[in-house]
Amino acid sequence: MAYDKDLRSLGRRFYVGTLRSAHNVQDNGFGAFVLAKMDIHVSNAGDTAAHVRLIETAPAPLPTSSPGTSASIHPPTD
């Protein structure tokens, strides 16, 4: 919602907080999911360098990731 209201800085803070929470509970799959969602907003804002960094940072889908999480990290190519 912060992004929709053009409050990108606030939205980024929420994402970073969520990413820290995923790290604290050692949930790498959820952390990768958060990075993938962050990437959508960074990409829409036109920040190509940050877009590339997020793609490189998000780990490959983990064996313990749910199918939904894996699909959001690496969507299927048709």
N, CA, C and O of each residue as an XYZ file, in Angstrom:
312
protein
N       0.815     -1.184      0.000
C       0.000      0.000      0.000
C       0.864      1.256      0.000
O       0.503      2.260     -0.614
N       1.983      1.203      0.673
C       2.875      2.372      0.684
C       3.346      2.672     -0.733
O       3.433      3.834     -1.129
N       3.648      1.633     -1.489
C       4.107      1.833     -2.867
C       2.997      2.452     -3.708
O       3.252      3.348     -4.512
N       1.757      1.974     -3.525
C       0.628      2.493     -4.292
C       0.381      3.970     -4.015
O      -0.105      4.693     -4.885
N       0.710      4.416     -2.822
C       0.530      5.823     -2.462
C       1.781      6.640     -2.737
O       1.893      7.781     -2.286
N       2.736      6.055     -3.484
C       3.996      6.699     -3.847
C       4.853      7.029     -2.620
O       5.547      8.045     -2.584
N       4.789      6.158     -1.628
C       5.608      6.291     -0.417
C       6.682      5.197     -0.454
O       6.734      4.329      0.417
N       7.529      5.259     -1.472
C       8.510      4.191     -1.692
C       9.464      4.006     -0.525
O       9.830      2.877     -0.197
N       9.866      5.091      0.099
C      10.796      4.991      1.223
C      10.160      4.210      2.373
O      10.814      3.368      2.989
N       8.908      4.484      2.659
C       8.205      3.764      3.721
C       8.060      2.290      3.356
O       8.284      1.413      4.190
N       7.690      2.023      2.121
C       7.568      0.639      1.671
C       8.878     -0.110      1.787
O       8.905     -1.273      2.190
N       9.983      0.568      1.426
C      11.300     -0.057      1.524
C      11.624     -0.413      2.969
O      12.196     -1.470      3.235
N      11.262      0.461      3.900
C      11.519      0.170      5.327
C      10.746     -1.063      5.785
O      11.266     -1.880      6.545
N       9.501     -1.197      5.320
C       8.722     -2.391      5.672
C       9.376     -3.653      5.119
O       9.471     -4.668      5.809
N       9.824     -3.578      3.867
C      10.485     -4.741      3.272
C      11.769     -5.102      4.004
O      12.031     -6.281      4.243
N      12.563     -4.118      4.360
C      13.822     -4.382      5.069
C      13.526     -5.000      6.436
O      14.217     -5.929      6.856
N      12.516     -4.499      7.125
C      12.127     -5.085      8.412
C      11.692     -6.530      8.258
O      12.042     -7.383      9.074
N      10.932     -6.802      7.215
C      10.478     -8.172      6.955
C      11.660     -9.065      6.608
O      11.717    -10.221      7.030
N      12.592     -8.536      5.848
C      13.788     -9.295      5.493
C      14.618     -9.626      6.733
O      15.138    -10.734      6.862
N      14.738     -8.663      7.638
C      15.459     -8.926      8.903
C      14.762    -10.015      9.709
O      15.420    -10.880     10.286
N      13.446     -9.976      9.749
C      12.693    -10.998     10.482
C      12.937    -12.375      9.888
O      13.135    -13.343     10.623
N      12.924    -12.470      8.563
C      13.190    -13.752      7.910
C      14.590    -14.244      8.256
O      14.795    -15.436      8.486
N      15.549    -13.330      8.292
C      16.920    -13.703      8.647
C      16.998    -14.178     10.099
O      17.664    -15.169     10.397
N      16.321    -13.473     10.992
C      16.368    -13.824     12.419
C      15.826    -15.210     12.692
O      16.313    -15.896     13.592
N      14.828    -15.637     11.934
C      14.273    -16.978     12.145
C      14.863    -17.994     11.175
O      14.418    -19.140     11.112
N      15.874    -17.558     10.416
C      16.615    -18.404      9.476
C      15.695    -19.044      8.436
O      15.849    -20.216      8.092
N      14.732    -18.253      7.938
C      13.827    -18.723      6.898
C      14.308    -18.166      5.554
O      13.823    -17.136      5.086
N      15.261    -18.859      4.952
C      15.863    -18.396      3.712
C      14.871    -18.347      2.562
O      14.960    -17.473      1.700
N      13.935    -19.272      2.543
C      12.931    -19.285      1.484
C      12.068    -18.040      1.525
O      11.797    -17.428      0.492
N      11.636    -17.666      2.726
C      10.822    -16.456      2.854
C      11.663    -15.216      2.560
O      11.169    -14.257      1.967
N      12.920    -15.233      2.967
C      13.814    -14.118      2.657
C      13.959    -13.921      1.161
O      13.956    -12.790      0.674
N      14.085    -15.019      0.432
C      14.183    -14.934     -1.028
C      12.879    -14.412     -1.621
O      12.892    -13.654     -2.590
N      11.762    -14.818     -1.041
C      10.447    -14.332     -1.482
C      10.349    -12.817     -1.301
O       9.874    -12.110     -2.190
N      10.800    -12.322     -0.148
C      10.770    -10.880      0.128
C      11.655    -10.135     -0.868
O      11.265     -9.084     -1.377
N      12.847    -10.674     -1.148
C      13.732    -10.041     -2.129
C      13.075     -9.990     -3.508
O      13.204     -9.001     -4.230
N      12.375    -11.059     -3.862
C      11.694    -11.079     -5.159
C      10.613    -10.008     -5.218
O      10.446     -9.350     -6.245
N       9.888     -9.832     -4.138
C       8.841     -8.803     -4.102
C       9.457     -7.407     -4.106
O       8.930     -6.496     -4.746
N      10.554     -7.239     -3.405
C      11.252     -5.950     -3.422
C      11.697     -5.625     -4.843
O      11.656     -4.470     -5.267
N      12.118     -6.644     -5.566
C      12.607     -6.445     -6.915
C      11.529     -5.877     -7.836
O      11.831     -5.070     -8.715
N      10.299     -6.283     -7.647
C       9.208     -5.765     -8.478
C       9.119     -4.252     -8.341
O       8.990     -3.539     -9.336
N       9.186     -3.771     -7.119
C       9.076     -2.335     -6.882
C      10.307     -1.582     -7.378
O      10.186     -0.492     -7.938
N      11.471     -2.152     -7.179
C      12.711     -1.517     -7.648
C      12.705     -1.451     -9.175
O      13.090     -0.439     -9.760
N      12.273     -2.524     -9.807
C      12.226     -2.573    -11.259
C      11.240     -1.537    -11.808
O      11.540     -0.853    -12.787
N      10.077     -1.422    -11.187
C       9.079     -0.443    -11.630
C       9.572      0.988    -11.443
O       9.169      1.888    -12.180
N      10.441      1.197    -10.460
C      10.976      2.538    -10.218
C      12.097      2.885    -11.193
O      12.533      4.035    -11.255
N      12.570      1.886    -11.962
C      13.597      2.135    -12.963
C      15.025      2.073    -12.457
O      15.940      2.520    -13.148
N      15.239      1.528    -11.263
C      16.586      1.427    -10.701
C      17.217      0.108    -11.153
O      17.156     -0.896    -10.443
N      17.816      0.122    -12.327
C      18.351     -1.094    -12.930
C      19.451     -1.729    -12.097
O      19.489     -2.952    -11.963
N      20.346     -0.927    -11.534
C      21.448     -1.474    -10.734
C      20.921     -2.214     -9.511
O      21.390     -3.311     -9.204
N      19.950     -1.627     -8.808
C      19.365     -2.294     -7.641
C      18.602     -3.539     -8.069
O      18.600     -4.543     -7.356
N      17.961     -3.482     -9.218
C      17.234     -4.637     -9.759
C      18.186     -5.817     -9.945
O      17.879     -6.935     -9.531
N      19.318     -5.576    -10.556
C      20.306     -6.639    -10.795
C      20.842     -7.175     -9.473
O      20.991     -8.387     -9.320
N      21.136     -6.294     -8.513
C      21.645     -6.742     -7.201
C      20.637     -7.642     -6.498
O      21.025     -8.656     -5.918
N      19.357     -7.297     -6.537
C      18.346     -8.123     -5.876
C      18.222     -9.487     -6.535
O      18.077    -10.501     -5.852
N      18.278     -9.514     -7.861
C      18.193    -10.798     -8.564
C      19.382    -11.681     -8.195
O      19.225    -12.885     -7.988
N      20.560    -11.088     -8.114
C      21.750    -11.864     -7.773
C      21.749    -12.297     -6.312
O      22.346    -13.318     -5.969
N      21.087    -11.534     -5.450
C      21.084    -11.825     -4.023
C      20.093    -12.915     -3.655
O      20.371    -13.744     -2.789
N      18.940    -12.917     -4.305
C      17.920    -13.922     -3.981
C      18.469    -15.309     -4.294
O      18.866    -15.581     -5.427
N      18.493    -16.184     -3.292
C      19.032    -17.534     -3.542
C      18.105    -18.336     -4.438
O      16.920    -18.032     -4.580
N      18.677    -19.362     -5.032
C      17.867    -20.284     -5.827
C      16.818    -20.914     -4.922
O      17.037    -21.036     -3.716
N      15.689    -21.313     -5.482
C      14.666    -21.941     -4.639
C      15.257    -23.080     -3.827
O      15.987    -23.928     -4.341
N      14.930    -23.074     -2.577
C      15.454    -24.083     -1.661
C      14.538    -25.296     -1.642
O      13.342    -25.168     -1.905
N      15.078    -26.473     -1.334
C      14.234    -27.676     -1.294
C      13.070    -27.540     -0.318
O      12.033    -28.179     -0.498
N      13.235    -26.708      0.722
C      12.179    -26.566      1.725
C      11.185    -25.467      1.373
O      10.212    -25.267      2.100
N      11.408    -24.754      0.278
C      10.493    -23.686     -0.122
C       9.193    -24.283     -0.646
O       9.179    -25.336     -1.284
N       8.108    -23.583     -0.359
C       6.825    -24.019     -0.903
C       6.825    -23.763     -2.405
O       7.604    -22.943     -2.891
N       5.961    -24.455     -3.147
C       5.898    -24.215     -4.585
C       5.585    -22.752     -4.925
O       6.109    -22.217     -5.902
N       4.736    -22.110     -4.122
C       4.389    -20.706     -4.362
C       5.589    -19.795     -4.185
O       5.804    -18.875     -4.975
N       6.376    -20.056     -3.136
C       7.571    -19.241     -2.899
C       8.572    -19.448     -4.019
O       9.142    -18.482     -4.528
N       8.793    -20.695     -4.410
C       9.734    -20.982     -5.495
C       9.298    -20.309     -6.791
O      10.126    -19.769     -7.524
N       8.009    -20.340     -7.070
C       7.496    -19.737     -8.312
C       7.646    -18.225     -8.306
O       7.881    -17.622     -9.353
N       7.511    -17.603     -7.133
C       7.626    -16.143     -7.098
C       9.080    -15.691     -7.199
O       9.353    -14.579     -7.650
N      10.010    -16.543     -6.784
C      11.432    -16.199     -6.886
C      11.890    -16.363     -8.330
O      12.572    -15.492     -8.870
N      11.523    -17.456     -8.942
C      11.900    -17.736    -10.324
C      10.643    -18.154    -11.073
O      10.375    -19.348    -11.198
N       9.858    -17.186    -11.580
C       8.630    -17.531    -12.300
C       8.939    -18.397    -13.514
O       9.994    -18.261    -14.133
N       8.012    -19.284    -13.847
C       8.247    -20.149    -15.015
C       8.294    -19.317    -16.301
O       7.607    -18.303    -16.425
N       9.095    -19.754    -17.227
C       9.172    -19.081    -18.534
C       8.379    -19.891    -19.522
O       8.603    -21.089    -19.691
N       7.456    -19.230    -20.169
C       6.607    -19.929    -21.167
C       7.046    -19.629    -22.552
O       6.452    -20.126    -23.510
